[in-house]
């Protein structure tokens, strides 16, 4: 049964944001840069040639992973952190490489305060209403206080690489209680499933930069939401043998991505 109180709250918050003036000039300039495809990652293509320093040439905000599937990547304010399989975080080296990442120059077109406690689904509904169209991309950032954030991080893989669904069978899950931190996320249209992750893809890092991971669930107590609508996508495909030989489409691909990304 639908929670009418939650729906009303989401509607009112989205309505208050709608009164804010959008900076459409920034919207027109925004672009997502992506290296490789999500379907390649699902198939076990865990080695790329793009260095973190090169990623930062394409944006100051993003997410992804590292070679060997060695933790989660989160980037904002031109800083890149590696969220590791033990739940910890560290600053990434400029020489580390990624097999899959998404970056943008984050210029939010809508900003506002979230002063009501909200679950993940509520926040996603608000963002959907703010973007208005399911056919556009958006990047979003939330700096706030959280009652809890549940994350996971896939352990580092070694060759011969297993497909991601096998790699995540024993992935560690962490629960960060009563923390302040930053959510970095993208919402992609349904038609890019396999190219990217359709729907919401979010990573979290605590304010003390000691922990985080790929977000499974959270409850926000209060925070600042910034949203950037994006209508341009640029993709650089790897030239590696593993990518050329990968199975990049199958009838089960969508289900595999949903299982891997939560």
MOKAVEN-V983851 format. One record per residue. SS is DSSP state (H for helix, E for strand, L for the rest). PHI is phi in degrees with one decimal (* if undefined). OMEGA is omega in whole degrees, 0 to 359 (none if undefined). Layout:
[[SS PHI OMEGA] [SS PHI OMEGA]]
This chain:
[[L * 183] [L -72.5 178] [L -82.2 185] [H -68.3 178] [H -64.5 179] [H -64.5 180] [H -61.8 180] [H -64.4 179] [H -63.2 179] [H -59.7 181] [H -62.6 182] [H -68.2 178] [H -64.1 179] [H -60.7 180] [H -64.4 179] [H -66.6 177] [H -67.2 184] [H -64.1 179] [L -77.4 179] [L -80.2 182] [L -77.8 177] [L -82.2 175] [L -95.8 187] [H -65.6 178] [H -62.3 177] [H -65.8 178] [H -57.6 183] [H -66.7 183] [H -89.1 186] [L -68.2 179] [L -146.2 172] [E -96.0 172] [E -104.7 182] [E -133.6 173] [E -107.9 182] [L 69.6 184] [L -126.0 177] [H -63.5 180] [H -64.3 177] [H -67.5 178] [H -63.4 178] [H -59.7 182] [L -83.2 176] [L 103.0 176] [L -86.5 188] [L -107.5 178] [L -123.7 176] [L -129.4 182] [L -111.7 182] [E -83.5 180] [E -83.8 179] [H -59.0 178] [H -59.3 178] [H -70.7 177] [H -57.1 183] [L -68.4 173] [L -72.5 183] [L -106.0 180] [L 170.7 181] [L -117.5 189] [E -152.9 179] [E 174.5 179] [E -154.1 181] [E 165.4 178] [E -145.1 182] [L -117.4 178] [H -51.8 185] [H 70.0 182] [H 59.3 188] [L -86.4 177] [L 91.6 181] [E -99.3 179] [E -106.2 174] [E -134.4 183] [E -134.1 171] [E -162.2 184] [L 54.4 178] [L 65.2 174] [E -109.9 181] [E -119.2 179] [E -119.5 176] [E -105.5 179] [E -95.7 195] [L -96.7 187] [L -68.1 176] [L -93.9 179] [L 88.6 181] [E -85.9 179] [E -135.3 175] [E -151.0 177] [E -69.0 180] [L -76.5 175] [L -79.0 179] [L -64.5 181] [L -92.7 176] [L -64.3 183] [E -120.2 182] [E -129.0 174] [L -92.1 179] [L -161.4 177] [E -158.2 179] [E -129.2 183] [E -133.8 173] [E -153.3 171] [L -88.7 191] [L -75.0 177] [L -128.8 186] [L -58.8 178] [L -98.3 178] [E -137.6 179] [E -136.9 178] [E -175.0 181] [E -95.3 173] [E -110.5 186] [L -104.3 179] [L -110.3 177] [L -62.8 186] [E -137.5 172] [E -84.2 181] [H -52.5 182] [H -62.0 178] [H -63.9 180] [H -62.4 179] [H -62.3 178] [H -63.5 178] [H -62.9 180] [H -63.2 177] [H -56.8 181] [H -68.2 180] [H -70.2 179] [H -72.5 174] [L 76.6 181] [L -107.7 176] [L -75.4 186] [L -95.6 178] [L -103.0 171] [E -88.2 167] [E -151.8 170] [E -110.7 179] [E -144.4 181] [E -137.1 174] [E -127.1 171] [E -103.5 185] [E -168.2 175] [E -103.6 184] [E -122.3 173] [E -66.3 173] [E -159.2 172] [E -135.9 178] [E -102.1 183] [E -131.8 170] [E -140.6 176] [E -142.6 181] [L -71.7 178] [L -64.9 178] [L -56.9 182] [L -102.9 175] [L -124.5 179] [L -71.5 357] [L -72.5 185] [L -69.5 174] [L -92.4 173] [L -56.7 188] [H -60.4 181] [H -61.0 175] [H -78.0 182] [H -67.0 184] [L -94.0 183] [L -58.4 181] [L -119.0 181] [L -68.3 178] [E -73.9 178] [E -116.0 183] [E -124.6 178] [E -126.8 179] [E -93.7 184] [E -100.0 174] [E 50.0 180] [E -121.3 170] [E -110.6 182] [E -174.1 185] [E -127.8 169] [E -96.7 175] [E -117.2 185] [E -147.9 174] [E -129.8 170] [E -119.3 184] [E -112.4 180] [L -65.8 180] [H -58.6 186] [H -73.7 179] [H -102.4 178] [E -56.0 185] [L 101.2 172] [L -70.5 175] [E -131.7 175] [L -106.1 178] [E -65.0 182] [E 89.9 188] [E -96.4 177] [E -133.1 191] [E -136.3 173] [E -120.8 183] [E -129.9 172] [E -140.9 181] [E -73.5 181] [L -61.3 179] [L -81.2 177] [L 60.6 181] [L -104.4 183] [E -158.2 179] [E 160.2 179] [E 163.5 176] [E -73.3 189] [E -81.4 173] [E -101.5 182] [E -160.6 175] [E -165.6 170] [E -130.8 181] [E -86.8 176] [E -89.5 176] [E -165.5 179] [E 176.0 178] [E -108.4 179] [E -106.3 175] [E -125.0 184] [E -128.8 175] [E -121.8 174] [E -73.1 183] [E -137.6 181] [L -125.9 178] [L -128.5 180] [E -131.9 177] [E -120.5 182] [E -124.4 171] [E -104.8 180] [L -88.9 178] [L -64.1 177] [L -106.1 183] [L -80.7 178] [H -64.2 182] [H -61.6 178] [H -70.0 182] [H -64.0 182] [L -97.5 184] [L -72.5 172] [L -88.1 188] [L -100.4 177] [L -150.5 174] [L -157.8 180] [L -65.1 183] [L -94.7 187] [H -59.6 182] [H -61.0 179] [H -65.1 180] [H -66.6 179] [H -65.8 179] [H -61.7 179] [H -68.8 183] [H -75.9 188] [H -101.3 175] [L 68.4 none]]
